[in-house]
Amino acid sequence: MAVEKIDALVTSVQNLHGTVDSAIALINGFSARLQAGIDEALANGATGAELEPLVTLKAEVDAKTQALAAAVAANPT
């Protein structure tokens, strides 16, 4: 019985890491698209001041993504 519980726990943690890795990839994709939009807006005449809220949002997304990735790396299965 104890082995079954351990196996179930290991599987659960492995699934969680897969989910977290998928979330990191999704968030990184969002960040890249956000940066592309910022770059395009700048190329089309938008000012840095106009885009500051988006630049700040991207920085926050990137920081949270790095924190999530670090947490996953610090707790491998």
mmCIF file of the N, C-alpha and C atoms, coordinates in Angstrom:
data_MODEL
# 
_entry.id   MODEL 
# 
loop_
_atom_site.group_PDB 
_atom_site.id 
_atom_site.type_symbol 
_atom_site.label_atom_id 
_atom_site.label_alt_id 
_atom_site.label_comp_id 
_atom_site.label_asym_id 
_atom_site.label_entity_id 
_atom_site.label_seq_id 
_atom_site.pdbx_PDB_ins_code 
_atom_site.Cartn_x 
_atom_site.Cartn_y 
_atom_site.Cartn_z 
_atom_site.occupancy 
_atom_site.B_iso_or_equiv 
_atom_site.pdbx_formal_charge 
_atom_site.auth_seq_id 
_atom_site.auth_comp_id 
_atom_site.auth_asym_id 
_atom_site.auth_atom_id 
_atom_site.pdbx_PDB_model_num 
ATOM 1   N N  . MET A 1 1  ? 0.822  -1.197 0.000   1.00 0.00 ? 1  MET A N  1 
ATOM 2   C CA . MET A 1 1  ? 0.000  0.000  0.000   1.00 0.00 ? 1  MET A CA 1 
ATOM 3   C C  . MET A 1 1  ? 0.859  1.251  0.000   1.00 0.00 ? 1  MET A C  1 
ATOM 4   N N  . ALA A 1 2  ? 1.948  1.272  0.800   1.00 0.00 ? 2  ALA A N  1 
ATOM 5   C CA . ALA A 1 2  ? 2.810  2.447  0.883   1.00 0.00 ? 2  ALA A CA 1 
ATOM 6   C C  . ALA A 1 2  ? 3.492  2.720  -0.456  1.00 0.00 ? 2  ALA A C  1 
ATOM 7   N N  . VAL A 1 3  ? 3.888  1.659  -1.166  1.00 0.00 ? 3  VAL A N  1 
ATOM 8   C CA . VAL A 1 3  ? 4.543  1.825  -2.469  1.00 0.00 ? 3  VAL A CA 1 
ATOM 9   C C  . VAL A 1 3  ? 3.577  2.459  -3.460  1.00 0.00 ? 3  VAL A C  1 
ATOM 10  N N  . GLU A 1 4  ? 2.321  2.064  -3.414  1.00 0.00 ? 4  GLU A N  1 
ATOM 11  C CA . GLU A 1 4  ? 1.309  2.637  -4.309  1.00 0.00 ? 4  GLU A CA 1 
ATOM 12  C C  . GLU A 1 4  ? 1.138  4.132  -4.037  1.00 0.00 ? 4  GLU A C  1 
ATOM 13  N N  . LYS A 1 5  ? 1.158  4.510  -2.770  1.00 0.00 ? 5  LYS A N  1 
ATOM 14  C CA . LYS A 1 5  ? 1.024  5.921  -2.416  1.00 0.00 ? 5  LYS A CA 1 
ATOM 15  C C  . LYS A 1 5  ? 2.235  6.718  -2.883  1.00 0.00 ? 5  LYS A C  1 
ATOM 16  N N  . ILE A 1 6  ? 3.409  6.137  -2.731  1.00 0.00 ? 6  ILE A N  1 
ATOM 17  C CA . ILE A 1 6  ? 4.630  6.805  -3.191  1.00 0.00 ? 6  ILE A CA 1 
ATOM 18  C C  . ILE A 1 6  ? 4.602  6.945  -4.710  1.00 0.00 ? 6  ILE A C  1 
ATOM 19  N N  . ASP A 1 7  ? 4.229  5.887  -5.405  1.00 0.00 ? 7  ASP A N  1 
ATOM 20  C CA . ASP A 1 7  ? 4.138  5.948  -6.864  1.00 0.00 ? 7  ASP A CA 1 
ATOM 21  C C  . ASP A 1 7  ? 3.129  7.008  -7.305  1.00 0.00 ? 7  ASP A C  1 
ATOM 22  N N  . ALA A 1 8  ? 2.008  7.080  -6.621  1.00 0.00 ? 8  ALA A N  1 
ATOM 23  C CA . ALA A 1 8  ? 0.991  8.088  -6.952  1.00 0.00 ? 8  ALA A CA 1 
ATOM 24  C C  . ALA A 1 8  ? 1.515  9.497  -6.705  1.00 0.00 ? 8  ALA A C  1 
ATOM 25  N N  . LEU A 1 9  ? 2.244  9.679  -5.632  1.00 0.00 ? 9  LEU A N  1 
ATOM 26  C CA . LEU A 1 9  ? 2.823  10.979 -5.321  1.00 0.00 ? 9  LEU A CA 1 
ATOM 27  C C  . LEU A 1 9  ? 3.863  11.374 -6.364  1.00 0.00 ? 9  LEU A C  1 
ATOM 28  N N  . VAL A 1 10 ? 4.722  10.446 -6.751  1.00 0.00 ? 10 VAL A N  1 
ATOM 29  C CA . VAL A 1 10 ? 5.736  10.716 -7.772  1.00 0.00 ? 10 VAL A CA 1 
ATOM 30  C C  . VAL A 1 10 ? 5.064  11.111 -9.084  1.00 0.00 ? 10 VAL A C  1 
ATOM 31  N N  . THR A 1 11 ? 4.046  10.380 -9.477  1.00 0.00 ? 11 THR A N  1 
ATOM 32  C CA . THR A 1 11 ? 3.312  10.694 -10.704 1.00 0.00 ? 11 THR A CA 1 
ATOM 33  C C  . THR A 1 11 ? 2.670  12.069 -10.618 1.00 0.00 ? 11 THR A C  1 
ATOM 34  N N  . SER A 1 12 ? 2.101  12.378 -9.485  1.00 0.00 ? 12 SER A N  1 
ATOM 35  C CA . SER A 1 12 ? 1.468  13.682 -9.280  1.00 0.00 ? 12 SER A CA 1 
ATOM 36  C C  . SER A 1 12 ? 2.475  14.818 -9.418  1.00 0.00 ? 12 SER A C  1 
ATOM 37  N N  . VAL A 1 13 ? 3.640  14.648 -8.817  1.00 0.00 ? 13 VAL A N  1 
ATOM 38  C CA . VAL A 1 13 ? 4.683  15.683 -8.903  1.00 0.00 ? 13 VAL A CA 1 
ATOM 39  C C  . VAL A 1 13 ? 5.189  15.801 -10.329 1.00 0.00 ? 13 VAL A C  1 
ATOM 40  N N  . GLN A 1 14 ? 5.380  14.683 -11.020 1.00 0.00 ? 14 GLN A N  1 
ATOM 41  C CA . GLN A 1 14 ? 5.824  14.730 -12.410 1.00 0.00 ? 14 GLN A CA 1 
ATOM 42  C C  . GLN A 1 14 ? 4.806  15.457 -13.281 1.00 0.00 ? 14 GLN A C  1 
ATOM 43  N N  . ASN A 1 15 ? 3.545  15.198 -13.061 1.00 0.00 ? 15 ASN A N  1 
ATOM 44  C CA . ASN A 1 15 ? 2.497  15.881 -13.817 1.00 0.00 ? 15 ASN A CA 1 
ATOM 45  C C  . ASN A 1 15 ? 2.494  17.376 -13.518 1.00 0.00 ? 15 ASN A C  1 
ATOM 46  N N  . LEU A 1 16 ? 2.721  17.725 -12.260 1.00 0.00 ? 16 LEU A N  1 
ATOM 47  C CA . LEU A 1 16 ? 2.768  19.135 -11.868 1.00 0.00 ? 16 LEU A CA 1 
ATOM 48  C C  . LEU A 1 16 ? 3.913  19.840 -12.576 1.00 0.00 ? 16 LEU A C  1 
ATOM 49  N N  . HIS A 1 17 ? 5.085  19.209 -12.610 1.00 0.00 ? 17 HIS A N  1 
ATOM 50  C CA . HIS A 1 17 ? 6.229  19.819 -13.293 1.00 0.00 ? 17 HIS A CA 1 
ATOM 51  C C  . HIS A 1 17 ? 5.938  19.997 -14.778 1.00 0.00 ? 17 HIS A C  1 
ATOM 52  N N  . GLY A 1 18 ? 5.273  19.029 -15.395 1.00 0.00 ? 18 GLY A N  1 
ATOM 53  C CA . GLY A 1 18 ? 4.904  19.153 -16.804 1.00 0.00 ? 18 GLY A CA 1 
ATOM 54  C C  . GLY A 1 18 ? 3.948  20.314 -17.013 1.00 0.00 ? 18 GLY A C  1 
ATOM 55  N N  . THR A 1 19 ? 3.015  20.476 -16.098 1.00 0.00 ? 19 THR A N  1 
ATOM 56  C CA . THR A 1 19 ? 2.064  21.581 -16.174 1.00 0.00 ? 19 THR A CA 1 
ATOM 57  C C  . THR A 1 19 ? 2.769  22.912 -15.988 1.00 0.00 ? 19 THR A C  1 
ATOM 58  N N  . VAL A 1 20 ? 3.663  22.984 -15.031 1.00 0.00 ? 20 VAL A N  1 
ATOM 59  C CA . VAL A 1 20 ? 4.410  24.225 -14.781 1.00 0.00 ? 20 VAL A CA 1 
ATOM 60  C C  . VAL A 1 20 ? 5.286  24.554 -15.984 1.00 0.00 ? 20 VAL A C  1 
ATOM 61  N N  . ASP A 1 21 ? 5.968  23.568 -16.545 1.00 0.00 ? 21 ASP A N  1 
ATOM 62  C CA . ASP A 1 21 ? 6.794  23.808 -17.728 1.00 0.00 ? 21 ASP A CA 1 
ATOM 63  C C  . ASP A 1 21 ? 5.945  24.326 -18.889 1.00 0.00 ? 21 ASP A C  1 
ATOM 64  N N  . SER A 1 22 ? 4.760  23.772 -19.050 1.00 0.00 ? 22 SER A N  1 
ATOM 65  C CA . SER A 1 22 ? 3.849  24.248 -20.093 1.00 0.00 ? 22 SER A CA 1 
ATOM 66  C C  . SER A 1 22 ? 3.420  25.688 -19.830 1.00 0.00 ? 22 SER A C  1 
ATOM 67  N N  . ALA A 1 23 ? 3.152  26.002 -18.575 1.00 0.00 ? 23 ALA A N  1 
ATOM 68  C CA . ALA A 1 23 ? 2.762  27.370 -18.222 1.00 0.00 ? 23 ALA A CA 1 
ATOM 69  C C  . ALA A 1 23 ? 3.899  28.341 -18.504 1.00 0.00 ? 23 ALA A C  1 
ATOM 70  N N  . ILE A 1 24 ? 5.128  27.953 -18.193 1.00 0.00 ? 24 ILE A N  1 
ATOM 71  C CA . ILE A 1 24 ? 6.286  28.805 -18.464 1.00 0.00 ? 24 ILE A CA 1 
ATOM 72  C C  . ILE A 1 24 ? 6.403  29.060 -19.967 1.00 0.00 ? 24 ILE A C  1 
ATOM 73  N N  . ALA A 1 25 ? 6.246  28.019 -20.768 1.00 0.00 ? 25 ALA A N  1 
ATOM 74  C CA . ALA A 1 25 ? 6.325  28.177 -22.223 1.00 0.00 ? 25 ALA A CA 1 
ATOM 75  C C  . ALA A 1 25 ? 5.222  29.106 -22.730 1.00 0.00 ? 25 ALA A C  1 
ATOM 76  N N  . LEU A 1 26 ? 4.023  28.955 -22.205 1.00 0.00 ? 26 LEU A N  1 
ATOM 77  C CA . LEU A 1 26 ? 2.907  29.811 -22.599 1.00 0.00 ? 26 LEU A CA 1 
ATOM 78  C C  . LEU A 1 26 ? 3.177  31.262 -22.230 1.00 0.00 ? 26 LEU A C  1 
ATOM 79  N N  . ILE A 1 27 ? 3.653  31.487 -21.027 1.00 0.00 ? 27 ILE A N  1 
ATOM 80  C CA . ILE A 1 27 ? 3.935  32.842 -20.564 1.00 0.00 ? 27 ILE A CA 1 
ATOM 81  C C  . ILE A 1 27 ? 5.077  33.450 -21.374 1.00 0.00 ? 27 ILE A C  1 
ATOM 82  N N  . ASN A 1 28 ? 6.104  32.664 -21.667 1.00 0.00 ? 28 ASN A N  1 
ATOM 83  C CA . ASN A 1 28 ? 7.203  33.172 -22.496 1.00 0.00 ? 28 ASN A CA 1 
ATOM 84  C C  . ASN A 1 28 ? 6.707  33.563 -23.881 1.00 0.00 ? 28 ASN A C  1 
ATOM 85  N N  . GLY A 1 29 ? 5.795  32.794 -24.423 1.00 0.00 ? 29 GLY A N  1 
ATOM 86  C CA . GLY A 1 29 ? 5.193  33.134 -25.719 1.00 0.00 ? 29 GLY A CA 1 
ATOM 87  C C  . GLY A 1 29 ? 4.428  34.439 -25.648 1.00 0.00 ? 29 GLY A C  1 
ATOM 88  N N  . PHE A 1 30 ? 3.675  34.626 -24.577 1.00 0.00 ? 30 PHE A N  1 
ATOM 89  C CA . PHE A 1 30 ? 2.943  35.879 -24.375 1.00 0.00 ? 30 PHE A CA 1 
ATOM 90  C C  . PHE A 1 30 ? 3.913  37.047 -24.282 1.00 0.00 ? 30 PHE A C  1 
ATOM 91  N N  . SER A 1 31 ? 4.991  36.863 -23.535 1.00 0.00 ? 31 SER A N  1 
ATOM 92  C CA . SER A 1 31 ? 5.982  37.918 -23.369 1.00 0.00 ? 31 SER A CA 1 
ATOM 93  C C  . SER A 1 31 ? 6.614  38.285 -24.708 1.00 0.00 ? 31 SER A C  1 
ATOM 94  N N  . ALA A 1 32 ? 6.926  37.288 -25.515 1.00 0.00 ? 32 ALA A N  1 
ATOM 95  C CA . ALA A 1 32 ? 7.521  37.545 -26.829 1.00 0.00 ? 32 ALA A CA 1 
ATOM 96  C C  . ALA A 1 32 ? 6.557  38.311 -27.725 1.00 0.00 ? 32 ALA A C  1 
ATOM 97  N N  . ARG A 1 33 ? 5.294  37.956 -27.697 1.00 0.00 ? 33 ARG A N  1 
ATOM 98  C CA . ARG A 1 33 ? 4.296  38.674 -28.504 1.00 0.00 ? 33 ARG A CA 1 
ATOM 99  C C  . ARG A 1 33 ? 4.106  40.096 -28.001 1.00 0.00 ? 33 ARG A C  1 
ATOM 100 N N  . LEU A 1 34 ? 4.140  40.260 -26.703 1.00 0.00 ? 34 LEU A N  1 
ATOM 101 C CA . LEU A 1 34 ? 4.027  41.592 -26.116 1.00 0.00 ? 34 LEU A CA 1 
ATOM 102 C C  . LEU A 1 34 ? 5.203  42.450 -26.570 1.00 0.00 ? 34 LEU A C  1 
ATOM 103 N N  . GLN A 1 35 ? 6.414  41.887 -26.527 1.00 0.00 ? 35 GLN A N  1 
ATOM 104 C CA . GLN A 1 35 ? 7.594  42.630 -26.983 1.00 0.00 ? 35 GLN A CA 1 
ATOM 105 C C  . GLN A 1 35 ? 7.490  42.962 -28.462 1.00 0.00 ? 35 GLN A C  1 
ATOM 106 N N  . ALA A 1 36 ? 7.017  42.033 -29.265 1.00 0.00 ? 36 ALA A N  1 
ATOM 107 C CA . ALA A 1 36 ? 6.854  42.285 -30.699 1.00 0.00 ? 36 ALA A CA 1 
ATOM 108 C C  . ALA A 1 36 ? 5.874  43.432 -30.935 1.00 0.00 ? 36 ALA A C  1 
ATOM 109 N N  . GLY A 1 37 ? 4.802  43.471 -30.146 1.00 0.00 ? 37 GLY A N  1 
ATOM 110 C CA . GLY A 1 37 ? 3.838  44.569 -30.265 1.00 0.00 ? 37 GLY A CA 1 
ATOM 111 C C  . GLY A 1 37 ? 4.451  45.901 -29.868 1.00 0.00 ? 37 GLY A C  1 
ATOM 112 N N  . ILE A 1 38 ? 5.245  45.884 -28.822 1.00 0.00 ? 38 ILE A N  1 
ATOM 113 C CA . ILE A 1 38 ? 5.934  47.104 -28.382 1.00 0.00 ? 38 ILE A CA 1 
ATOM 114 C C  . ILE A 1 38 ? 6.884  47.578 -29.483 1.00 0.00 ? 38 ILE A C  1 
ATOM 115 N N  . ASP A 1 39 ? 7.669  46.660 -30.016 1.00 0.00 ? 39 ASP A N  1 
ATOM 116 C CA . ASP A 1 39 ? 8.623  47.005 -31.072 1.00 0.00 ? 39 ASP A CA 1 
ATOM 117 C C  . ASP A 1 39 ? 7.906  47.571 -32.298 1.00 0.00 ? 39 ASP A C  1 
ATOM 118 N N  . GLU A 1 40 ? 6.807  46.945 -32.678 1.00 0.00 ? 40 GLU A N  1 
ATOM 119 C CA . GLU A 1 40 ? 6.045  47.408 -33.841 1.00 0.00 ? 40 GLU A CA 1 
ATOM 120 C C  . GLU A 1 40 ? 5.449  48.794 -33.591 1.00 0.00 ? 40 GLU A C  1 
ATOM 121 N N  . ALA A 1 41 ? 4.920  48.998 -32.397 1.00 0.00 ? 41 ALA A N  1 
ATOM 122 C CA . ALA A 1 41 ? 4.352  50.306 -32.063 1.00 0.00 ? 41 ALA A CA 1 
ATOM 123 C C  . ALA A 1 41 ? 5.425  51.390 -32.100 1.00 0.00 ? 41 ALA A C  1 
ATOM 124 N N  . LEU A 1 42 ? 6.605  51.087 -31.572 1.00 0.00 ? 42 LEU A N  1 
ATOM 125 C CA . LEU A 1 42 ? 7.712  52.051 -31.620 1.00 0.00 ? 42 LEU A CA 1 
ATOM 126 C C  . LEU A 1 42 ? 8.114  52.353 -33.060 1.00 0.00 ? 42 LEU A C  1 
ATOM 127 N N  . ALA A 1 43 ? 8.164  51.321 -33.898 1.00 0.00 ? 43 ALA A N  1 
ATOM 128 C CA . ALA A 1 43 ? 8.531  51.497 -35.304 1.00 0.00 ? 43 ALA A CA 1 
ATOM 129 C C  . ALA A 1 43 ? 7.508  52.340 -36.045 1.00 0.00 ? 43 ALA A C  1 
ATOM 130 N N  . ASN A 1 44 ? 6.284  52.328 -35.557 1.00 0.00 ? 44 ASN A N  1 
ATOM 131 C CA . ASN A 1 44 ? 5.209  53.090 -36.204 1.00 0.00 ? 44 ASN A CA 1 
ATOM 132 C C  . ASN A 1 44 ? 4.958  54.436 -35.538 1.00 0.00 ? 44 ASN A C  1 
ATOM 133 N N  . GLY A 1 45 ? 5.882  54.861 -34.688 1.00 0.00 ? 45 GLY A N  1 
ATOM 134 C CA . GLY A 1 45 ? 5.796  56.213 -34.159 1.00 0.00 ? 45 GLY A CA 1 
ATOM 135 C C  . GLY A 1 45 ? 5.310  56.375 -32.735 1.00 0.00 ? 45 GLY A C  1 
ATOM 136 N N  . ALA A 1 46 ? 4.985  55.299 -32.059 1.00 0.00 ? 46 ALA A N  1 
ATOM 137 C CA . ALA A 1 46 ? 4.580  55.424 -30.662 1.00 0.00 ? 46 ALA A CA 1 
ATOM 138 C C  . ALA A 1 46 ? 5.796  55.844 -29.838 1.00 0.00 ? 46 ALA A C  1 
ATOM 139 N N  . THR A 1 47 ? 5.536  56.552 -28.776 1.00 0.00 ? 47 THR A N  1 
ATOM 140 C CA . THR A 1 47 ? 6.631  56.981 -27.912 1.00 0.00 ? 47 THR A CA 1 
ATOM 141 C C  . THR A 1 47 ? 6.816  56.006 -26.760 1.00 0.00 ? 47 THR A C  1 
ATOM 142 N N  . GLY A 1 48 ? 8.001  56.064 -26.175 1.00 0.00 ? 48 GLY A N  1 
ATOM 143 C CA . GLY A 1 48 ? 8.272  55.245 -24.999 1.00 0.00 ? 48 GLY A CA 1 
ATOM 144 C C  . GLY A 1 48 ? 7.304  55.543 -23.881 1.00 0.00 ? 48 GLY A C  1 
ATOM 145 N N  . ALA A 1 49 ? 6.961  56.822 -23.725 1.00 0.00 ? 49 ALA A N  1 
ATOM 146 C CA . ALA A 1 49 ? 6.015  57.213 -22.671 1.00 0.00 ? 49 ALA A CA 1 
ATOM 147 C C  . ALA A 1 49 ? 4.644  56.599 -22.906 1.00 0.00 ? 49 ALA A C  1 
ATOM 148 N N  . GLU A 1 50 ? 4.228  56.554 -24.151 1.00 0.00 ? 50 GLU A N  1 
ATOM 149 C CA . GLU A 1 50 ? 2.916  55.968 -24.476 1.00 0.00 ? 50 GLU A CA 1 
ATOM 150 C C  . GLU A 1 50 ? 2.899  54.466 -24.188 1.00 0.00 ? 50 GLU A C  1 
ATOM 151 N N  . LEU A 1 51 ? 4.038  53.851 -24.375 1.00 0.00 ? 51 LEU A N  1 
ATOM 152 C CA . LEU A 1 51 ? 4.106  52.399 -24.226 1.00 0.00 ? 51 LEU A CA 1 
ATOM 153 C C  . LEU A 1 51 ? 4.586  51.953 -22.851 1.00 0.00 ? 51 LEU A C  1 
ATOM 154 N N  . GLU A 1 52 ? 4.872  52.893 -21.978 1.00 0.00 ? 52 GLU A N  1 
ATOM 155 C CA . GLU A 1 52 ? 5.395  52.560 -20.653 1.00 0.00 ? 52 GLU A CA 1 
ATOM 156 C C  . GLU A 1 52 ? 4.540  51.525 -19.907 1.00 0.00 ? 52 GLU A C  1 
ATOM 157 N N  . PRO A 1 53 ? 3.201  51.639 -19.947 1.00 0.00 ? 53 PRO A N  1 
ATOM 158 C CA . PRO A 1 53 ? 2.412  50.600 -19.242 1.00 0.00 ? 53 PRO A CA 1 
ATOM 159 C C  . PRO A 1 53 ? 2.667  49.195 -19.789 1.00 0.00 ? 53 PRO A C  1 
ATOM 160 N N  . LEU A 1 54 ? 2.860  49.069 -21.097 1.00 0.00 ? 54 LEU A N  1 
ATOM 161 C CA . LEU A 1 54 ? 3.123  47.754 -21.679 1.00 0.00 ? 54 LEU A CA 1 
ATOM 162 C C  . LEU A 1 54 ? 4.533  47.275 -21.365 1.00 0.00 ? 54 LEU A C  1 
ATOM 163 N N  . VAL A 1 55 ? 5.488  48.190 -21.365 1.00 0.00 ? 55 VAL A N  1 
ATOM 164 C CA . VAL A 1 55 ? 6.861  47.840 -21.023 1.00 0.00 ? 55 VAL A CA 1 
ATOM 165 C C  . VAL A 1 55 ? 6.926  47.361 -19.572 1.00 0.00 ? 55 VAL A C  1 
ATOM 166 N N  . THR A 1 56 ? 6.215  48.063 -18.694 1.00 0.00 ? 56 THR A N  1 
ATOM 167 C CA . THR A 1 56 ? 6.164  47.672 -17.283 1.00 0.00 ? 56 THR A CA 1 
ATOM 168 C C  . THR A 1 56 ? 5.499  46.306 -17.125 1.00 0.00 ? 56 THR A C  1 
ATOM 169 N N  . LEU A 1 57 ? 4.407  46.090 -17.844 1.00 0.00 ? 57 LEU A N  1 
ATOM 170 C CA . LEU A 1 57 ? 3.713  44.800 -17.799 1.00 0.00 ? 57 LEU A CA 1 
ATOM 171 C C  . LEU A 1 57 ? 4.643  43.678 -18.255 1.00 0.00 ? 57 LEU A C  1 
ATOM 172 N N  . LYS A 1 58 ? 5.372  43.901 -19.340 1.00 0.00 ? 58 LYS A N  1 
ATOM 173 C CA . LYS A 1 58 ? 6.291  42.872 -19.830 1.00 0.00 ? 58 LYS A CA 1 
ATOM 174 C C  . LYS A 1 58 ? 7.362  42.569 -18.792 1.00 0.00 ? 58 LYS A C  1 
ATOM 175 N N  . ALA A 1 59 ? 7.900  43.584 -18.161 1.00 0.00 ? 59 ALA A N  1 
ATOM 176 C CA . ALA A 1 59 ? 8.923  43.371 -17.130 1.00 0.00 ? 59 ALA A CA 1 
ATOM 177 C C  . ALA A 1 59 ? 8.364  42.556 -15.970 1.00 0.00 ? 59 ALA A C  1 
ATOM 178 N N  . GLU A 1 60 ? 7.132  42.837 -15.578 1.00 0.00 ? 60 GLU A N  1 
ATOM 179 C CA . GLU A 1 60 ? 6.496  42.090 -14.485 1.00 0.00 ? 60 GLU A CA 1 
ATOM 180 C C  . GLU A 1 60 ? 6.255  40.638 -14.883 1.00 0.00 ? 60 GLU A C  1 
ATOM 181 N N  . VAL A 1 61 ? 5.778  40.421 -16.105 1.00 0.00 ? 61 VAL A N  1 
ATOM 182 C CA . VAL A 1 61 ? 5.550  39.056 -16.594 1.00 0.00 ? 61 VAL A CA 1 
ATOM 183 C C  . VAL A 1 61 ? 6.860  38.286 -16.625 1.00 0.00 ? 61 VAL A C  1 
ATOM 184 N N  . ASP A 1 62 ? 7.912  38.924 -17.131 1.00 0.00 ? 62 ASP A N  1 
ATOM 185 C CA . ASP A 1 62 ? 9.215  38.258 -17.210 1.00 0.00 ? 62 ASP A CA 1 
ATOM 186 C C  . ASP A 1 62 ? 9.753  37.917 -15.822 1.00 0.00 ? 62 ASP A C  1 
ATOM 187 N N  . ALA A 1 63 ? 9.599  38.826 -14.874 1.00 0.00 ? 63 ALA A N  1 
ATOM 188 C CA . ALA A 1 63 ? 10.089 38.568 -13.510 1.00 0.00 ? 63 ALA A CA 1 
ATOM 189 C C  . ALA A 1 63 ? 9.342  37.405 -12.870 1.00 0.00 ? 63 ALA A C  1 
ATOM 190 N N  . LYS A 1 64 ? 8.033  37.371 -13.035 1.00 0.00 ? 64 LYS A N  1 
ATOM 191 C CA . LYS A 1 64 ? 7.241  36.277 -12.459 1.00 0.00 ? 64 LYS A CA 1 
ATOM 192 C C  . LYS A 1 64 ? 7.560  34.947 -13.136 1.00 0.00 ? 64 LYS A C  1 
ATOM 193 N N  . THR A 1 65 ? 7.799  34.983 -14.439 1.00 0.00 ? 65 THR A N  1 
ATOM 194 C CA . THR A 1 65 ? 8.158  33.762 -15.166 1.00 0.00 ? 65 THR A CA 1 
ATOM 195 C C  . THR A 1 65 ? 9.491  33.223 -14.667 1.00 0.00 ? 65 THR A C  1 
ATOM 196 N N  . GLN A 1 66 ? 10.459 34.111 -14.453 1.00 0.00 ? 66 GLN A N  1 
ATOM 197 C CA . GLN A 1 66 ? 11.763 33.692 -13.935 1.00 0.00 ? 66 GLN A CA 1 
ATOM 198 C C  . GLN A 1 66 ? 11.624 33.107 -12.533 1.00 0.00 ? 66 GLN A C  1 
ATOM 199 N N  . ALA A 1 67 ? 10.776 33.707 -11.717 1.00 0.00 ? 67 ALA A N  1 
ATOM 200 C CA . ALA A 1 67 ? 10.561 33.182 -10.365 1.00 0.00 ? 67 ALA A CA 1 
ATOM 201 C C  . ALA A 1 67 ? 9.930  31.792 -10.422 1.00 0.00 ? 67 ALA A C  1 
ATOM 202 N N  . LEU A 1 68 ? 8.979  31.610 -11.314 1.00 0.00 ? 68 LEU A N  1 
ATOM 203 C CA . LEU A 1 68 ? 8.335  30.309 -11.467 1.00 0.00 ? 68 LEU A CA 1 
ATOM 204 C C  . LEU A 1 68 ? 9.346  29.274 -11.960 1.00 0.00 ? 68 LEU A C  1 
ATOM 205 N N  . ALA A 1 69 ? 10.134 29.644 -12.945 1.00 0.00 ? 69 ALA A N  1 
ATOM 206 C CA . ALA A 1 69 ? 11.141 28.705 -13.476 1.00 0.00 ? 69 ALA A CA 1 
ATOM 207 C C  . ALA A 1 69 ? 12.169 28.361 -12.404 1.00 0.00 ? 69 ALA A C  1 
ATOM 208 N N  . ALA A 1 70 ? 12.565 29.332 -11.607 1.00 0.00 ? 70 ALA A N  1 
ATOM 209 C CA . ALA A 1 70 ? 13.530 29.071 -10.528 1.00 0.00 ? 70 ALA A CA 1 
ATOM 210 C C  . ALA A 1 70 ? 12.950 28.131 -9.491  1.00 0.00 ? 70 ALA A C  1 
ATOM 211 N N  . ALA A 1 71 ? 11.683 28.298 -9.187  1.00 0.00 ? 71 ALA A N  1 
ATOM 212 C CA . ALA A 1 71 ? 11.033 27.420 -8.205  1.00 0.00 ? 71 ALA A CA 1 
ATOM 213 C C  . ALA A 1 71 ? 10.982 25.985 -8.709  1.00 0.00 ? 71 ALA A C  1 
ATOM 214 N N  . VAL A 1 72 ? 10.698 25.829 -9.984  1.00 0.00 ? 72 VAL A N  1 
ATOM 215 C CA . VAL A 1 72 ? 10.667 24.486 -10.566 1.00 0.00 ? 72 VAL A CA 1 
ATOM 216 C C  . VAL A 1 72 ? 12.068 23.867 -10.549 1.00 0.00 ? 72 VAL A C  1 
ATOM 217 N N  . ALA A 1 73 ? 13.069 24.655 -10.935 1.00 0.00 ? 73 ALA A N  1 
ATOM 218 C CA . ALA A 1 73 ? 14.436 24.160 -10.957 1.00 0.00 ? 73 ALA A CA 1 
ATOM 219 C C  . ALA A 1 73 ? 14.937 23.789 -9.561  1.00 0.00 ? 73 ALA A C  1 
ATOM 220 N N  . ALA A 1 74 ? 14.489 24.529 -8.568  1.00 0.00 ? 74 ALA A N  1 
ATOM 221 C CA . ALA A 1 74 ? 14.931 24.280 -7.189  1.00 0.00 ? 74 ALA A CA 1 
ATOM 222 C C  . ALA A 1 74 ? 14.264 23.046 -6.580  1.00 0.00 ? 74 ALA A C  1 
ATOM 223 N N  . ASN A 1 75 ? 13.208 22.568 -7.192  1.00 0.00 ? 75 ASN A N  1 
ATOM 224 C CA . ASN A 1 75 ? 12.457 21.442 -6.648  1.00 0.00 ? 75 ASN A CA 1 
ATOM 225 C C  . ASN A 1 75 ? 12.247 20.361 -7.695  1.00 0.00 ? 75 ASN A C  1 
ATOM 226 N N  . PRO A 1 76 ? 13.338 19.804 -8.247  1.00 0.00 ? 76 PRO A N  1 
ATOM 227 C CA . PRO A 1 76 ? 13.192 18.784 -9.290  1.00 0.00 ? 76 PRO A CA 1 
ATOM 228 C C  . PRO A 1 76 ? 12.601 17.493 -8.720  1.00 0.00 ? 76 PRO A C  1 
ATOM 229 N N  . THR A 1 77 ? 12.023 16.704 -9.594  1.00 0.00 ? 77 THR A N  1 
ATOM 230 C CA . THR A 1 77 ? 11.459 15.425 -9.157  1.00 0.00 ? 77 THR A CA 1 
ATOM 231 C C  . THR A 1 77 ? 12.515 14.379 -9.075  1.00 0.00 ? 77 THR A C  1 
# 
